[in-house]
């Protein structure tokens, strides 16, 4: 595969600039990989860029804190914004183009579009964050239209989001290949997340308990413990740690994300959790 290499990463701010450049590069260089983010980048994001770089001639990354997917204004306000650091990290892993649109660039008029993802909006994240996936779907649809990627890269940590993107690609006939990359974890098991920086030192010490409890629950299920009992045991473990407040802990079918009361075939089970640790909301999942 021919590689198109910039001496310096291009940083663009308007949809027109991106459309014009990516259209030309796809003709000159071949396939284009796309990594959409909200910034506050960590090793998980960089691994997505590395994967995209290994599979495409040109890699575009976007940084846009999307107000349409926040149902809590305080959460939007507190979301970390570290553009200068993010830009340096992206340069270090060979990103070719960085798209940093403003809110006005993405939403020049009041947003009145509604995308209905059906059942996916009623379970887990959808149940606790009403309107969130409508905002995700709209911004990803807009970014796909602007960037025109051949492949798009998302992390498995946001498992329900990947199901939303699959639905978007399928139902709107986007010629985009969705690439889902494994969750990247800290050495102690905590799933990397932009929100982790908001944890206090004490909360950070407790946060790996999420992965421990999930892992023990998975092992219990694999030993044929009834699903209801295994989930109740895991919830009891969280209850013994008063710093945590569990929103949901469910076994779901990976194909539909509907709750499952028995184990499916290997690779079709997703153990998903959302907890609040102090003021920070954290999610994680294990697919097995």
C-alpha positions as CSV (number, residue, x, y, z in Angstrom):
1,X,0.0,0.0,0.0
2,X,1.5,3.4,-0.9
3,X,1.9,5.7,2.0
4,X,1.3,9.4,1.9
5,X,3.5,11.1,4.5
6,X,3.2,14.8,5.6
7,X,6.3,16.4,7.1
8,X,3.9,18.1,9.5
9,X,0.4,17.2,10.5
10,X,-2.2,19.4,8.9
11,X,-4.6,21.1,11.3
12,X,-7.9,22.1,9.8
13,X,-10.9,24.0,11.2
14,X,-13.6,23.9,8.6
15,X,-15.6,21.2,6.9
16,X,-14.8,22.7,3.4
17,X,-11.0,22.5,4.0
18,X,-11.3,18.9,5.1
19,X,-13.6,17.8,2.2
20,X,-11.3,19.4,-0.3
21,X,-8.1,17.9,1.1
22,X,-9.5,14.4,1.8
23,X,-11.0,14.1,-1.7
24,X,-7.7,14.9,-3.2
25,X,-5.7,12.6,-1.0
26,X,-8.0,9.7,-1.6
27,X,-7.4,10.1,-5.3
28,X,-3.6,10.4,-4.8
29,X,-2.9,8.1,-1.9
30,X,-5.6,5.5,-1.5
31,X,-7.6,4.5,1.5
32,X,-8.4,6.9,4.3
33,X,-8.7,5.9,8.0
34,X,-10.7,8.1,10.4
35,X,-10.5,8.3,14.2
36,X,-13.2,10.6,15.7
37,X,-12.5,11.7,19.3
38,X,-13.6,14.3,21.9
39,X,-9.9,15.0,22.8
40,X,-8.3,14.5,26.2
41,X,-6.4,11.8,24.4
42,X,-4.8,8.8,26.1
43,X,-3.1,5.6,25.0
44,X,-6.4,4.0,23.9
45,X,-6.9,6.8,21.4
46,X,-3.3,6.6,20.2
47,X,-3.7,2.8,19.6
48,X,-6.7,3.5,17.4
49,X,-4.5,6.0,15.4
50,X,-1.7,3.4,15.1
51,X,-4.1,0.8,13.9
52,X,-5.5,3.2,11.3
53,X,-2.0,4.1,10.3
54,X,-1.1,0.5,9.7
55,X,-4.1,-0.1,7.5
56,X,-4.6,3.1,5.5
57,X,-2.5,5.5,3.4
58,X,-3.9,8.6,5.2
59,X,-5.2,9.0,8.7
60,X,-7.6,11.8,9.9
61,X,-8.4,12.4,13.5
62,X,-11.1,14.8,14.7
63,X,-11.3,16.5,18.1
64,X,-14.8,17.9,18.9
65,X,-16.5,17.9,22.3
66,X,-20.0,17.4,21.0
67,X,-22.6,19.2,23.0
68,X,-25.4,17.2,21.4
69,X,-24.4,14.0,23.2
70,X,-24.3,15.5,26.7
71,X,-27.6,15.4,28.7
72,X,-25.9,16.9,31.7
73,X,-24.6,20.5,31.1
74,X,-22.2,20.2,34.0
75,X,-20.7,17.1,32.5
76,X,-20.1,19.0,29.3
77,X,-18.5,21.9,31.1
78,X,-16.2,19.6,33.1
79,X,-15.1,17.5,30.1
80,X,-11.3,17.9,29.9
81,X,-10.0,20.0,27.0
82,X,-6.3,19.6,26.2
83,X,-5.9,20.5,22.5
84,X,-2.2,21.4,22.6
85,X,-1.2,18.2,24.3
86,X,-3.5,16.2,22.1
87,X,-2.0,17.7,19.0
88,X,1.5,16.7,20.0
89,X,0.4,13.2,20.8
90,X,-1.2,12.8,17.4
91,X,1.9,14.1,15.7
92,X,4.0,11.5,17.6
93,X,1.9,8.6,16.2
94,X,1.9,9.9,12.6
95,X,-1.6,11.3,12.3
96,X,-1.8,13.1,8.9
97,X,-4.8,15.5,9.4
98,X,-6.4,16.8,12.5
99,X,-9.9,18.3,12.2
100,X,-10.8,20.7,15.0
101,X,-14.2,22.2,14.2
102,X,-16.0,24.7,16.4
103,X,-19.5,24.2,17.6
104,X,-20.7,26.8,15.1
105,X,-18.9,24.9,12.3
106,X,-20.7,21.6,13.2
107,X,-24.0,23.1,14.1
108,X,-24.5,26.4,12.3
109,X,-28.2,26.3,13.0
110,X,-30.3,24.9,15.9
111,X,-30.3,21.1,15.9
112,X,-33.7,19.7,15.1
113,X,-32.8,16.3,13.7
114,X,-33.8,13.1,15.5
115,X,-32.2,9.7,14.7
116,X,-34.1,6.8,16.4
117,X,-31.9,3.8,17.1
118,X,-34.8,1.8,18.5
119,X,-34.1,-0.7,21.3
120,X,-30.4,0.3,21.5
121,X,-31.6,3.6,23.0
122,X,-33.6,1.9,25.8
123,X,-31.0,-0.3,27.4
124,X,-27.9,0.4,29.5
125,X,-26.3,3.7,28.4
126,X,-29.5,4.7,26.6
127,X,-31.6,4.2,29.7
128,X,-29.4,6.3,31.8
129,X,-28.4,9.0,29.3
130,X,-31.6,9.9,27.3
131,X,-30.8,11.6,24.1
132,X,-27.1,10.7,24.2
133,X,-27.1,8.3,21.3
134,X,-29.1,10.7,19.1
135,X,-26.3,13.2,19.6
136,X,-23.6,10.5,18.9
137,X,-25.4,9.4,15.7
138,X,-25.8,13.0,14.4
139,X,-22.2,14.0,15.0
140,X,-20.8,10.8,13.5
141,X,-23.1,11.1,10.5
142,X,-21.9,14.7,9.9
143,X,-18.2,13.7,10.4
144,X,-18.6,10.8,8.0
145,X,-20.1,13.2,5.4
146,X,-17.2,15.7,5.9
147,X,-14.3,13.3,6.0
148,X,-15.5,10.6,3.7
149,X,-13.4,7.8,5.3
150,X,-13.0,4.3,4.0
151,X,-12.5,2.9,7.5
152,X,-13.5,4.3,10.9
153,X,-11.9,3.3,14.2
154,X,-13.7,3.0,17.6
155,X,-12.7,1.4,20.9
156,X,-14.6,-1.6,22.4
157,X,-14.8,0.1,25.8
158,X,-17.7,2.1,24.3
159,X,-19.4,-1.1,23.2
160,X,-22.9,0.3,22.9
161,X,-21.6,3.2,20.9
162,X,-20.1,0.8,18.4
163,X,-23.5,-0.9,18.0
164,X,-25.0,2.6,17.3
165,X,-22.3,3.3,14.7
166,X,-23.0,-0.2,13.1
167,X,-26.7,0.7,12.8
168,X,-25.9,4.1,11.4
169,X,-23.6,2.7,8.7
170,X,-26.1,0.0,7.8
171,X,-29.2,2.1,7.7
172,X,-27.7,5.1,6.0
173,X,-25.6,3.0,3.6
174,X,-22.3,4.6,4.4
175,X,-19.4,3.1,2.4
176,X,-17.4,2.9,5.7
177,X,-15.8,-0.2,7.2
178,X,-16.1,-0.1,11.0
179,X,-13.0,-1.3,12.9
180,X,-13.5,-2.0,16.6
181,X,-10.3,-2.2,18.5
182,X,-9.7,-3.8,21.9
183,X,-10.0,-1.8,25.1
184,X,-6.7,-0.5,26.3
185,X,-6.1,-0.8,30.1
186,X,-3.8,0.6,32.7
187,X,-1.4,-2.0,34.3
188,X,-3.9,-2.3,37.1
189,X,-6.8,-3.2,34.8
190,X,-8.6,0.2,34.7
191,X,-10.0,0.9,31.3
192,X,-8.3,4.0,29.8
193,X,-10.8,6.9,29.6
194,X,-10.5,10.6,29.3
195,X,-12.6,10.9,32.5
196,X,-10.0,9.1,34.6
197,X,-8.1,12.4,35.0
198,X,-11.0,13.7,37.1
199,X,-10.6,11.0,39.7
200,X,-9.1,12.0,43.0
201,X,-5.9,10.1,44.1
202,X,-8.1,8.0,46.5
203,X,-10.7,7.3,43.8
204,X,-8.0,6.3,41.3
205,X,-6.8,3.7,43.8
206,X,-10.3,2.3,44.0
207,X,-11.1,2.4,40.3
208,X,-9.4,-0.9,39.3
209,X,-12.0,-2.7,41.5
210,X,-14.4,-2.2,38.5
211,X,-12.2,-4.6,36.3
212,X,-11.7,-7.0,39.2
213,X,-15.4,-7.3,39.9
214,X,-16.2,-7.7,36.2
215,X,-13.5,-10.4,35.8
216,X,-14.7,-12.3,38.8
217,X,-18.3,-12.1,37.5
218,X,-17.2,-13.4,34.1
219,X,-15.3,-16.3,35.7
220,X,-18.4,-17.1,37.8
221,X,-20.6,-17.2,34.7
222,X,-18.1,-19.4,32.9
223,X,-18.4,-21.9,35.9
224,X,-22.1,-22.1,35.1
225,X,-23.3,-19.9,38.0
226,X,-26.8,-18.7,37.0
227,X,-26.7,-15.3,35.4
228,X,-29.0,-13.7,38.0
229,X,-26.9,-15.0,40.9
230,X,-23.6,-14.0,39.3
231,X,-24.9,-10.5,38.7
232,X,-26.3,-10.2,42.2
233,X,-22.9,-11.3,43.7
234,X,-21.1,-8.7,41.6
235,X,-23.5,-6.0,42.7
236,X,-23.0,-7.0,46.3
237,X,-19.2,-6.6,45.8
238,X,-19.8,-3.0,44.5
239,X,-22.1,-2.4,47.5
240,X,-19.3,-3.2,49.9
241,X,-17.4,-0.3,48.4
242,X,-19.4,2.8,49.5
243,X,-17.5,5.1,47.1
244,X,-19.2,3.3,44.2
245,X,-22.8,3.8,43.0
246,X,-23.7,1.3,40.4
247,X,-26.1,2.3,37.6
248,X,-26.2,-1.0,35.8
249,X,-24.5,-4.3,35.6
250,X,-25.8,-6.6,32.9
251,X,-25.0,-9.6,30.7
252,X,-26.0,-8.8,27.1
253,X,-25.9,-10.4,23.7
254,X,-23.1,-8.8,21.8
255,X,-25.2,-8.8,18.6
256,X,-28.2,-6.9,19.9
257,X,-27.1,-5.7,23.4
258,X,-30.4,-7.0,24.8
259,X,-30.1,-8.5,28.3
260,X,-29.3,-12.2,28.4
261,X,-30.4,-14.7,31.0
262,X,-28.1,-17.4,29.8
263,X,-24.7,-17.5,28.2
264,X,-24.4,-17.4,24.5
265,X,-21.8,-19.0,22.3
266,X,-18.2,-17.9,22.9
267,X,-17.6,-14.3,21.8
268,X,-21.3,-13.4,22.0
269,X,-21.5,-12.4,25.7
270,X,-20.9,-8.9,26.9
271,X,-20.7,-8.1,30.6
272,X,-21.3,-4.4,30.8
273,X,-21.2,-2.0,33.8
274,X,-21.6,1.7,34.6
275,X,-20.7,3.1,38.0
276,X,-20.2,6.5,39.5
277,X,-17.1,6.9,41.6
278,X,-17.3,10.2,43.3
279,X,-18.3,12.8,40.7
280,X,-17.0,10.7,37.8
281,X,-19.1,8.2,35.7
282,X,-17.1,5.2,34.4
283,X,-18.1,2.4,32.1
284,X,-16.4,-0.9,31.2
285,X,-17.2,-4.2,29.6
286,X,-15.8,-7.7,29.0
287,X,-16.7,-9.6,25.8
288,X,-16.3,-13.4,26.1
